Amino acid sequence: MSGAVADGYTGRRSTYASLRLAFLLFMADPQWLIPSMIAPVIFGLVSFELFRGYGHYYLTYAILGAGMMSMWGQTLYGSGWATGQDREFGTLEPTIQAPTPYLYVVLGRVLWNVVSGLLGGLIVYLVVVAAAGSPPALPDPLAFVVLFLFVMLTLAAVGVVFAAFYVYTRYAGFIQNVGEFAFYVGTGCMFPVVLLPFWTNPIALVFPPTWALDALRYASIPGYVGFSWGFWPDIAGAIGTTAAYLLLAGSVFHRVERHVLEEGNLDHY
């Protein structure tokens, strides 16, 4: 029944149930508060103190860097756990064989990671603003919020792809630990990608958040100099790569479902 949803079941119901369970698991295991909400606040305050007085927009850089640390860390680790928990608990094959496609189950977990990442970003914002005594200078606050949410969508797309490929490996934890800070730097979470050696730029552009973050900085920091093509090509690139990631994730999950239905297990992986 791969790709089909039986009567009485909907993708929306499965996604909501998965999101609710992810929330309950998060609340039951408070260790996640450290990487997703506490550590980014510390980095944000350190960045604020280091760059205090470096112009009108240093506060925006500090908030963006620490806020993205919270959101990407939660997305990366949560995506690995999105399929890893089923493997650990022995529920991967039964869940994949359920009437609803497994993609909806993973999507609910990734959506919770997005919500918790946004909460972590909000905490970073409030703490750093409190330390600074004033909010950051934003030419268009509404555009900043919209683009910030768009960046989260691009992160979620990467998370779904990672979750799909994590089915094929038992080393998801190793990949997470190695890739976390590399991704912070390589996609421009911590500072603009254009500051890195030129040969790294094509690699960075493979990831949707690289495009979205560059567009966010163009919209929120007057005089910002990022990729030479500017704001709107950044938006187009972010939309295109995000769509490609979601299509790739759907294809991989479809392949996994077919394998489970044919073989009955994922012992090969």
Backbone as CSV, one residue per row, in Angstrom:
resi,resn,N_x,N_y,N_z,CA_x,CA_y,CA_z,C_x,C_y,C_z
1,MET,0.828,-1.199,0.000,0.000,0.000,0.000,0.864,1.253,0.000
2,SER,2.047,1.122,-0.507,2.979,2.240,-0.504,2.424,3.409,-1.284
3,GLY,2.475,4.601,-0.662,2.027,5.808,-1.336,0.539,6.027,-1.247
4,ALA,-0.228,5.010,-0.777,-1.669,5.151,-0.671,-2.064,5.282,0.780
5,VAL,-3.140,5.978,1.014,-3.635,6.167,2.374,-4.995,5.506,2.477
6,ALA,-5.139,4.582,3.416,-6.383,3.847,3.567,-7.491,4.761,4.043
7,ASP,-8.767,4.301,3.835,-9.914,5.068,4.294,-9.817,5.288,5.800
8,GLY,-10.139,6.489,6.236,-10.091,6.793,7.666,-8.743,7.310,8.113
9,TYR,-7.765,7.256,7.270,-6.438,7.761,7.612,-6.103,8.924,6.688
10,THR,-5.474,9.927,7.216,-5.030,11.043,6.398,-3.613,11.409,6.785
11,GLY,-2.926,12.008,5.828,-1.578,12.477,6.134,-1.588,13.519,7.222
12,ARG,-2.647,14.356,7.237,-2.728,15.410,8.242,-2.858,14.833,9.644
13,ARG,-3.684,13.816,9.804,-3.834,13.178,11.120,-2.531,12.565,11.588
14,SER,-1.854,11.887,10.686,-0.596,11.236,11.053,0.466,12.265,11.405
15,THR,0.525,13.354,10.632,1.510,14.397,10.908,1.246,15.040,12.265
16,TYR,-0.034,15.315,12.557,-0.379,15.922,13.847,-0.034,14.981,15.007
17,ALA,-0.380,13.698,14.860,-0.089,12.729,15.925,1.415,12.603,16.144
18,SER,2.178,12.608,15.057,3.631,12.515,15.155,4.211,13.760,15.821
19,LEU,3.698,14.938,15.448,4.164,16.193,16.057,3.862,16.207,17.555
20,ARG,2.663,15.754,17.933,2.280,15.731,19.348,3.186,14.794,20.142
21,LEU,3.467,13.612,19.575,4.340,12.676,20.271,5.749,13.232,20.399
22,ALA,6.231,13.914,19.359,7.566,14.517,19.422,7.634,15.566,20.526
23,PHE,6.566,16.339,20.676,6.504,17.344,21.744,6.572,16.669,23.116
24,LEU,5.808,15.613,23.305,5.790,14.917,24.592,7.156,14.300,24.905
25,LEU,7.810,13.745,23.897,9.142,13.169,24.107,10.158,14.257,24.450
26,PHE,10.019,15.405,23.812,10.922,16.526,24.106,10.761,16.968,25.554
27,MET,9.527,17.079,26.012,9.271,17.510,27.381,9.717,16.463,28.397
28,ALA,9.689,15.189,27.996,10.080,14.114,28.910,11.590,13.948,29.001
29,ASP,12.321,14.561,28.080,13.778,14.405,28.047,14.413,15.790,27.996
30,PRO,14.546,16.471,29.142,14.984,17.877,29.151,16.425,18.103,28.728
31,GLN,17.205,17.046,28.450,18.574,17.264,27.999,18.614,18.054,26.696
32,TRP,17.527,17.994,25.899,17.489,18.724,24.640,17.457,20.231,24.841
33,LEU,17.114,20.668,26.053,17.091,22.102,26.319,18.484,22.713,26.210
34,ILE,19.519,21.912,26.499,20.882,22.454,26.496,21.325,22.831,25.087
35,PRO,21.313,21.884,24.102,21.782,22.285,22.764,20.825,23.188,22.010
36,SER,19.526,23.123,22.314,18.566,23.869,21.504,18.230,25.233,22.068
37,MET,18.401,25.438,23.374,17.958,26.701,23.958,18.982,27.362,24.883
38,ILE,19.780,26.590,25.591,20.713,27.177,26.544,22.034,27.550,25.872
39,ALA,22.651,26.604,25.146,23.928,26.873,24.489,23.847,28.036,23.497
40,PRO,22.809,28.126,22.644,22.735,29.270,21.721,22.660,30.612,22.437
41,VAL,21.995,30.663,23.599,21.931,31.914,24.350,23.328,32.337,24.790
42,ILE,24.116,31.369,25.245,25.489,31.667,25.669,26.305,32.188,24.489
43,PHE,26.189,31.526,23.321,26.911,31.982,22.136,26.441,33.369,21.715
44,GLY,25.143,33.617,21.827,24.619,34.924,21.461,25.167,36.036,22.338
45,LEU,25.239,35.780,23.631,25.772,36.787,24.553,27.269,37.014,24.319
46,VAL,28.001,35.920,24.038,29.430,36.057,23.751,29.638,36.878,22.480
47,SER,28.852,36.591,21.429,28.969,37.356,20.177,28.642,38.825,20.407
48,PHE,27.608,39.063,21.197,27.217,40.437,21.490,28.352,41.200,22.175
49,GLU,28.988,40.582,23.161,30.063,41.249,23.883,31.298,41.441,23.004
50,LEU,31.583,40.456,22.146,32.768,40.550,21.280,32.637,41.672,20.259
51,PHE,31.437,41.856,19.719,31.255,42.803,18.618,30.500,44.059,19.045
52,ARG,30.392,44.276,20.362,29.725,45.477,20.851,30.410,46.731,20.280
53,GLY,29.637,47.604,19.688,30.188,48.848,19.167,30.685,48.774,17.740
54,TYR,30.484,47.628,17.055,30.962,47.488,15.681,29.886,47.906,14.667
55,GLY,29.211,49.002,14.903,28.229,49.493,13.948,26.809,49.239,14.429
56,HIS,25.839,49.721,13.612,24.434,49.659,13.987,23.861,48.249,13.887
57,TYR,24.489,47.396,13.096,23.859,46.112,12.787,24.606,44.919,13.389
58,TYR,25.540,45.192,14.280,26.252,44.077,14.914,25.288,43.229,15.723
59,LEU,24.254,43.846,16.309,23.282,43.113,17.117,22.505,42.122,16.246
60,THR,22.191,42.519,15.014,21.494,41.620,14.097,22.348,40.405,13.785
61,TYR,23.658,40.622,13.567,24.565,39.499,13.309,24.599,38.545,14.498
62,ALA,24.676,39.088,15.708,24.749,38.251,16.906,23.485,37.418,17.065
63,ILE,22.329,38.035,16.846,21.063,37.318,17.001,20.897,36.265,15.923
64,LEU,21.227,36.619,14.678,21.102,35.655,13.584,22.005,34.450,13.800
65,GLY,23.267,34.701,14.170,24.210,33.599,14.352,23.771,32.643,15.440
66,ALA,23.447,33.159,16.627,23.054,32.308,17.740,21.678,31.688,17.511
67,GLY,20.755,32.459,16.920,19.427,31.922,16.650,19.471,30.773,15.663
68,MET,20.291,30.911,14.614,20.417,29.830,13.643,21.107,28.621,14.256
69,MET,21.990,28.842,15.211,22.613,27.709,15.905,21.546,26.877,16.604
70,SER,20.615,27.545,17.273,19.536,26.835,17.945,18.695,26.064,16.941
71,MET,18.313,26.726,15.873,17.392,26.107,14.934,18.039,24.982,14.135
72,TRP,19.290,25.188,13.693,19.909,24.127,12.921,20.278,22.943,13.806
73,GLY,20.763,23.212,15.022,21.091,22.108,15.917,19.883,21.239,16.191
74,GLN,18.742,21.865,16.432,17.528,21.103,16.689,17.075,20.351,15.451
75,THR,17.213,20.981,14.283,16.810,20.330,13.039,17.702,19.136,12.732
76,LEU,19.014,19.311,12.877,19.953,18.240,12.559,19.770,17.044,13.477
77,TYR,19.805,17.290,14.784,19.672,16.192,15.732,18.271,15.598,15.717
78,GLY,17.280,16.464,15.610,15.909,15.961,15.579,15.631,15.128,14.345
79,SER,16.243,15.475,13.221,16.032,14.710,11.996,16.663,13.329,12.108
80,GLY,17.849,13.291,12.702,18.477,11.990,12.913,17.638,11.103,13.815
81,TRP,17.089,11.722,14.857,16.261,10.978,15.796,14.900,10.660,15.197
82,ALA,14.484,11.388,14.155,13.178,11.161,13.537,13.042,9.735,13.025
83,THR,14.121,9.187,12.495,14.103,7.780,12.077,14.871,6.901,13.052
84,GLY,15.846,7.492,13.743,16.655,6.713,14.680,15.849,6.159,15.828
85,GLN,14.828,6.906,16.300,14.038,6.407,17.419,13.257,5.164,17.030
86,ASP,12.760,5.128,15.790,12.047,3.938,15.345,12.990,2.743,15.223
87,ARG,14.209,3.018,14.759,15.177,1.923,14.674,15.539,1.409,16.067
88,GLU,15.742,2.341,17.021,16.134,1.947,18.371,15.018,1.213,19.096
89,PHE,13.781,1.674,18.910,12.646,1.074,19.613,12.079,-0.143,18.890
90,GLY,12.603,-0.436,17.687,12.106,-1.589,16.943,10.778,-1.345,16.251
91,THR,10.436,-0.069,16.032,9.142,0.256,15.420,9.276,0.769,13.989
92,LEU,10.466,0.696,13.412,10.673,1.268,12.085,9.860,0.525,11.030
93,GLU,10.018,-0.801,10.971,9.290,-1.566,9.958,7.777,-1.489,10.149
94,PRO,7.238,-1.675,11.387,5.776,-1.551,11.554,5.251,-0.175,11.168
95,THR,6.025,0.879,11.493,5.568,2.224,11.165,5.552,2.433,9.661
96,ILE,6.564,1.931,8.979,6.610,2.084,7.523,5.500,1.282,6.851
97,GLN,5.112,0.151,7.452,4.063,-0.677,6.872,2.656,-0.179,7.214
98,ALA,2.558,0.869,8.015,1.254,1.427,8.363,0.581,2.010,7.122
99,PRO,-0.757,2.193,7.160,-1.474,2.700,5.970,-0.986,4.061,5.492
100,THR,-0.565,4.926,6.429,-0.106,6.261,6.046,1.363,6.225,5.658
101,PRO,1.760,6.852,4.562,3.171,6.879,4.180,4.059,7.406,5.308
102,TYR,5.211,6.811,5.456,6.135,7.138,6.550,6.586,8.598,6.500
103,LEU,6.565,9.184,5.315,6.991,10.575,5.174,6.175,11.497,6.075
104,TYR,4.884,11.212,6.229,4.050,12.059,7.077,4.442,11.960,8.548
105,VAL,4.861,10.766,8.959,5.299,10.569,10.342,6.572,11.383,10.600
106,VAL,7.522,11.276,9.700,8.768,12.018,9.832,8.509,13.516,9.746
107,LEU,7.582,13.919,8.879,7.279,15.337,8.726,6.782,15.942,10.039
108,GLY,5.950,15.213,10.762,5.472,15.708,12.051,6.607,15.922,13.031
109,ARG,7.566,15.010,13.056,8.712,15.147,13.957,9.588,16.331,13.555
110,VAL,9.800,16.480,12.263,10.623,17.593,11.792,9.927,18.927,12.061
111,LEU,8.612,18.962,11.925,7.874,20.198,12.213,8.022,20.598,13.681
112,TRP,8.025,19.612,14.570,8.250,19.956,15.973,9.652,20.522,16.161
113,ASN,10.620,19.975,15.446,11.976,20.513,15.529,12.008,21.969,15.073
114,VAL,11.217,22.275,14.041,11.136,23.654,13.568,10.539,24.548,14.653
115,VAL,9.448,24.089,15.272,8.793,24.878,16.316,9.729,25.100,17.497
116,SER,10.391,24.030,17.950,11.300,24.165,19.090,12.504,25.022,18.723
117,GLY,12.952,24.933,17.461,14.044,25.788,17.011,13.642,27.248,17.005
118,LEU,12.407,27.529,16.558,11.907,28.904,16.598,11.816,29.420,18.030
119,LEU,11.387,28.538,18.940,11.322,28.929,20.347,12.713,29.259,20.878
120,GLY,13.698,28.423,20.501,15.070,28.708,20.905,15.568,30.015,20.330
121,GLY,15.230,30.265,19.039,15.621,31.534,18.423,14.974,32.727,19.107
122,LEU,13.706,32.575,19.517,13.016,33.654,20.222,13.682,33.938,21.566
123,ILE,14.081,32.880,22.267,14.755,33.059,23.555,16.080,33.793,23.357
124,VAL,16.827,33.403,22.322,18.084,34.092,22.010,17.820,35.575,21.770
125,TYR,16.801,35.862,20.976,16.465,37.253,20.651,16.167,38.050,21.915
126,LEU,15.315,37.505,22.776,14.901,38.228,23.975,16.077,38.465,24.917
127,VAL,16.936,37.456,25.086,18.063,37.591,26.016,19.076,38.605,25.488
128,VAL,19.420,38.503,24.198,20.414,39.414,23.632,19.884,40.845,23.600
129,VAL,18.614,41.017,23.261,18.022,42.351,23.268,18.013,42.922,24.680
130,ALA,17.719,42.075,25.670,17.745,42.536,27.058,19.148,42.975,27.452
131,ALA,20.155,42.233,26.996,21.539,42.601,27.308,21.934,43.898,26.608
132,ALA,21.429,44.092,25.388,21.786,45.294,24.626,20.994,46.513,25.079
133,GLY,19.814,46.281,25.634,18.995,47.393,26.084,18.099,47.976,25.022
134,SER,18.162,47.412,23.799,17.322,47.907,22.709,17.250,46.838,21.623
135,PRO,16.172,46.819,20.828,16.068,45.833,19.750,17.016,46.161,18.610
136,PRO,17.291,45.183,17.741,18.188,45.455,16.611,17.557,46.421,15.618
137,ALA,18.391,47.132,14.884,17.907,48.062,13.857,17.517,47.264,12.617
138,LEU,16.223,47.236,12.304,15.720,46.487,11.154,14.973,47.430,10.220
139,PRO,15.393,47.537,8.961,14.693,48.419,8.017,13.236,48.027,7.817
140,ASP,12.964,46.712,7.783,11.606,46.214,7.561,11.385,45.003,8.461
141,PRO,10.880,45.189,9.686,10.699,44.072,10.622,9.802,42.965,10.079
142,LEU,8.739,43.331,9.346,7.834,42.313,8.811,8.546,41.419,7.807
143,ALA,9.325,42.024,6.912,10.078,41.241,5.936,11.086,40.340,6.643
144,PHE,11.679,40.833,7.716,12.631,40.029,8.485,11.952,38.785,9.050
145,VAL,10.771,38.958,9.634,10.052,37.822,10.222,9.665,36.809,9.149
146,VAL,9.147,37.298,8.013,8.742,36.397,6.928,9.938,35.609,6.407
147,LEU,11.047,36.288,6.184,12.237,35.610,5.684,12.820,34.667,6.722
148,PHE,12.718,35.036,7.992,13.201,34.165,9.058,12.426,32.848,9.036
149,LEU,11.100,32.929,8.871,10.278,31.715,8.773,10.619,30.927,7.514
150,PHE,10.937,31.654,6.441,11.336,30.977,5.200,12.646,30.216,5.388
151,VAL,13.572,30.801,6.129,14.818,30.099,6.438,14.522,28.796,7.188
152,MET,13.552,28.844,8.109,13.176,27.643,8.837,12.622,26.573,7.901
153,LEU,11.874,26.993,6.880,11.358,26.038,5.897,12.499,25.358,5.160
154,THR,13.523,26.124,4.788,14.664,25.521,4.094,15.410,24.551,5.014
155,LEU,15.512,24.898,6.297,16.142,23.983,7.249,15.327,22.703,7.385
156,ALA,14.009,22.837,7.421,13.152,21.656,7.531,13.324,20.744,6.318
157,ALA,13.484,21.342,5.129,13.683,20.539,3.921,14.967,19.722,4.030
158,VAL,16.029,20.353,4.519,17.281,19.624,4.723,17.081,18.531,5.767
159,GLY,16.331,18.840,6.834,16.082,17.857,7.877,15.346,16.632,7.369
160,VAL,14.356,16.834,6.501,13.597,15.710,5.951,14.496,14.819,5.095
161,VAL,15.370,15.437,4.304,16.294,14.653,3.480,17.251,13.859,4.358
162,PHE,17.788,14.492,5.387,18.683,13.785,6.295,17.968,12.611,6.946
163,ALA,16.731,12.843,7.391,15.969,11.771,8.020,15.764,10.604,7.052
164,ALA,15.528,10.917,5.786,15.336,9.862,4.797,16.596,9.025,4.620
165,PHE,17.728,9.688,4.504,18.976,8.944,4.272,19.490,8.276,5.544
166,TYR,19.072,8.771,6.721,19.500,8.133,7.966,18.952,6.720,8.091
167,VAL,17.888,6.394,7.339,17.370,5.031,7.352,18.437,4.054,6.867
168,TYR,19.317,4.532,5.994,20.299,3.655,5.367,21.607,3.546,6.153
169,THR,21.666,4.156,7.305,22.908,4.089,8.079,22.617,3.956,9.557
170,ARG,23.513,3.300,10.259,23.434,3.202,11.716,24.407,4.181,12.374
171,TYR,24.925,5.114,11.589,25.902,6.081,12.104,25.347,7.496,12.079
172,ALA,24.038,7.616,12.288,23.422,8.947,12.250,24.023,9.867,13.305
173,GLY,24.272,9.330,14.505,24.856,10.150,15.569,26.221,10.679,15.201
174,PHE,27.048,9.845,14.563,28.379,10.277,14.133,28.271,11.386,13.089
175,ILE,27.356,11.208,12.137,27.178,12.219,11.094,26.726,13.538,11.708
176,GLN,25.822,13.472,12.684,25.337,14.679,13.338,26.469,15.434,14.014
177,ASN,27.270,14.715,14.784,28.336,15.377,15.545,29.393,15.983,14.635
178,VAL,29.692,15.306,13.521,30.686,15.822,12.585,30.121,17.001,11.789
179,GLY,28.851,16.893,11.419,28.298,17.870,10.501,27.751,19.130,11.129
180,GLU,27.544,19.124,12.460,26.865,20.262,13.077,27.598,21.581,12.843
181,PHE,28.844,21.689,13.272,29.552,22.956,13.145,29.992,23.218,11.708
182,ALA,30.243,22.139,10.948,30.565,22.330,9.535,29.398,23.001,8.815
183,PHE,28.176,22.617,9.186,27.002,23.209,8.554,26.800,24.645,9.022
184,TYR,27.051,24.912,10.307,26.951,26.288,10.801,27.788,27.225,9.939
185,VAL,29.030,26.803,9.706,29.968,27.652,8.972,29.670,27.625,7.477
186,GLY,29.422,26.421,6.936,29.317,26.252,5.491,28.096,26.857,4.856
187,THR,27.024,27.091,5.625,25.810,27.671,5.039,25.617,29.137,5.418
188,GLY,26.521,29.679,6.207,26.406,31.081,6.566,25.618,31.350,7.820
189,CYS,25.385,30.327,8.645,24.661,30.560,9.904,25.447,31.495,10.816
190,MET,26.733,31.292,10.913,27.551,32.056,11.843,28.023,33.376,11.243
191,PHE,28.381,33.355,9.958,28.814,34.567,9.272,28.634,34.339,7.769
192,PRO,28.612,35.375,6.940,28.338,35.213,5.512,29.300,34.251,4.824
193,VAL,28.752,33.449,3.931,29.555,32.462,3.208,30.632,33.121,2.360
194,VAL,30.380,34.344,1.876,31.334,35.018,0.992,32.662,35.297,1.702
195,LEU,32.695,35.194,3.032,33.958,35.378,3.760,34.840,34.140,3.705
196,LEU,34.282,33.019,3.279,35.041,31.777,3.171,35.799,31.735,1.850
197,PRO,36.785,30.838,1.719,37.480,30.682,0.431,36.487,30.404,-0.691
198,PHE,36.782,30.924,-1.882,35.834,30.855,-2.989,35.454,29.418,-3.334
199,TRP,36.375,28.460,-3.188,36.087,27.093,-3.601,34.999,26.451,-2.742
200,THR,34.727,27.041,-1.574,33.675,26.482,-0.723,32.279,26.922,-1.161
201,ASN,32.187,27.988,-1.946,30.873,28.530,-2.301,29.993,27.555,-3.082
202,PRO,30.514,26.856,-4.111,29.651,25.898,-4.823,29.117,24.803,-3.910
203,ILE,29.927,24.379,-2.933,29.454,23.360,-1.991,28.340,23.929,-1.126
204,ALA,28.531,25.152,-0.637,27.532,25.783,0.222,26.209,25.968,-0.512
205,LEU,26.253,26.258,-1.809,25.038,26.546,-2.563,24.192,25.306,-2.828
206,VAL,24.723,24.144,-2.502,23.928,22.917,-2.606,22.817,22.906,-1.560
207,PHE,23.009,23.641,-0.459,22.072,23.618,0.661,21.125,24.824,0.598
208,PRO,19.824,24.600,0.686,18.856,25.705,0.610,19.079,26.829,1.618
209,PRO,19.457,26.544,2.892,19.627,27.650,3.844,20.695,28.663,3.427
210,THR,21.679,28.249,2.649,22.708,29.188,2.197,22.076,30.339,1.427
211,TRP,21.188,30.003,0.488,20.503,31.012,-0.309,19.583,31.865,0.571
212,ALA,18.812,31.192,1.440,17.824,31.904,2.250,18.489,32.845,3.254
213,LEU,19.576,32.408,3.864,20.273,33.261,4.826,20.894,34.474,4.154
214,ASP,21.416,34.279,2.953,21.989,35.419,2.233,20.890,36.438,1.914
215,ALA,19.710,35.939,1.506,18.587,36.844,1.232,18.141,37.558,2.506
216,LEU,18.129,36.840,3.615,17.725,37.443,4.890,18.663,38.577,5.281
217,ARG,19.945,38.396,5.072,20.907,39.458,5.405,20.757,40.650,4.457
218,TYR,20.499,40.381,3.180,20.281,41.485,2.243,19.083,42.333,2.685
219,ALA,18.040,41.678,3.208,16.822,42.388,3.581,16.929,43.101,4.919
220,SER,17.811,42.624,5.793,17.831,43.156,7.155,19.059,43.993,7.493
221,ILE,20.085,43.971,6.641,21.315,44.710,6.938,21.665,45.599,5.745
222,PRO,21.313,46.871,5.786,21.650,47.787,4.683,23.157,47.819,4.432
223,GLY,23.512,47.778,3.146,24.926,47.790,2.794,25.570,46.427,2.830
224,TYR,24.799,45.394,3.166,25.362,44.036,3.202,25.832,43.627,1.809
225,VAL,26.971,42.987,1.742,27.514,42.497,0.475,27.663,40.991,0.581
226,GLY,26.763,40.286,-0.090,26.806,38.830,-0.099,27.125,38.327,-1.491
227,PHE,26.375,37.314,-1.934,26.574,36.829,-3.298,26.225,37.943,-4.282
228,SER,26.995,38.031,-5.341,26.918,39.183,-6.246,25.570,39.308,-6.954
229,TRP,24.804,38.213,-7.036,23.551,38.277,-7.783,22.428,38.958,-7.007
230,GLY,22.550,39.119,-5.697,21.586,39.914,-4.955,20.408,39.147,-4.370
231,PHE,19.398,39.914,-3.921,18.306,39.390,-3.105,17.390,38.419,-3.856
232,TRP,16.810,38.855,-4.969,15.796,38.031,-5.627,16.340,36.734,-6.204
233,PRO,17.522,36.714,-6.813,18.095,35.420,-7.203,18.331,34.504,-5.997
234,ASP,18.670,35.089,-4.842,18.792,34.286,-3.620,17.464,33.609,-3.293
235,ILE,16.378,34.364,-3.375,15.052,33.805,-3.087,14.725,32.682,-4.073
236,ALA,14.986,32.931,-5.362,14.713,31.910,-6.381,15.550,30.658,-6.133
237,GLY,16.825,30.851,-5.799,17.683,29.700,-5.519,17.216,28.920,-4.301
238,ALA,16.756,29.639,-3.270,16.272,28.973,-2.059,15.021,28.154,-2.350
239,ILE,14.102,28.731,-3.120,12.870,28.016,-3.464,13.179,26.783,-4.305
240,GLY,14.057,26.940,-5.296,14.397,25.820,-6.179,15.078,24.680,-5.447
241,THR,16.064,25.002,-4.614,16.769,23.931,-3.895,15.877,23.290,-2.836
242,THR,15.002,24.070,-2.200,14.076,23.499,-1.216,13.123,22.515,-1.880
243,ALA,12.581,22.903,-3.027,11.690,22.001,-3.763,12.429,20.726,-4.169
244,ALA,13.677,20.859,-4.613,14.462,19.687,-4.999,14.695,18.767,-3.807
245,TYR,14.971,19.337,-2.639,15.189,18.534,-1.439,13.930,17.768,-1.050
246,LEU,12.786,18.440,-1.106,11.543,17.771,-0.731,11.212,16.641,-1.704
247,LEU,11.450,16.866,-2.997,11.229,15.806,-3.983,12.183,14.638,-3.744
248,LEU,13.425,14.935,-3.412,14.407,13.888,-3.137,13.992,13.080,-1.914
249,ALA,13.544,13.773,-0.862,13.119,13.078,0.349,11.937,12.155,0.060
250,GLY,10.953,12.659,-0.705,9.805,11.827,-1.044,10.210,10.589,-1.828
251,SER,11.151,10.744,-2.743,11.627,9.615,-3.544,12.331,8.573,-2.676
252,VAL,13.168,9.042,-1.749,13.896,8.111,-0.884,12.941,7.352,0.028
253,PHE,11.984,8.058,0.634,11.032,7.392,1.516,10.173,6.393,0.745
254,HIS,9.823,6.727,-0.489,9.058,5.797,-1.318,9.865,4.526,-1.570
255,ARG,11.144,4.689,-1.808,12.007,3.518,-2.033,12.107,2.666,-0.768
256,VAL,12.223,3.335,0.388,12.299,2.597,1.649,11.017,1.817,1.898
257,GLU,9.872,2.446,1.659,8.596,1.773,1.861,8.469,0.548,0.961
258,ARG,8.875,0.684,-0.274,8.810,-0.460,-1.196,9.691,-1.594,-0.717
259,HIS,10.868,-1.251,-0.218,11.786,-2.286,0.278,11.162,-3.032,1.456
260,VAL,10.566,-2.285,2.396,9.985,-2.926,3.575,8.801,-3.804,3.180
261,LEU,7.979,-3.329,2.261,6.836,-4.118,1.837,7.261,-5.392,1.111
262,GLU,8.395,-5.325,0.405,8.873,-6.510,-0.315,9.634,-7.476,0.583
263,GLU,10.463,-6.917,1.489,11.333,-7.764,2.314,10.801,-7.971,3.728
264,GLY,9.974,-7.049,4.214,9.412,-7.165,5.556,10.298,-6.607,6.649
265,ASN,11.520,-6.165,6.321,12.409,-5.598,7.341,13.490,-4.761,6.671
266,LEU,14.278,-4.115,7.542,15.398,-3.288,7.069,16.714,-3.809,7.645
267,ASP,16.782,-5.110,7.897,17.969,-5.671,8.492,19.212,-5.452,7.651
268,HIS,19.019,-5.322,6.331,20.163,-5.115,5.445,20.901,-3.835,5.777
269,TYR,20.186,-2.867,6.361,20.777,-1.582,6.676,21.130,-1.476,8.148
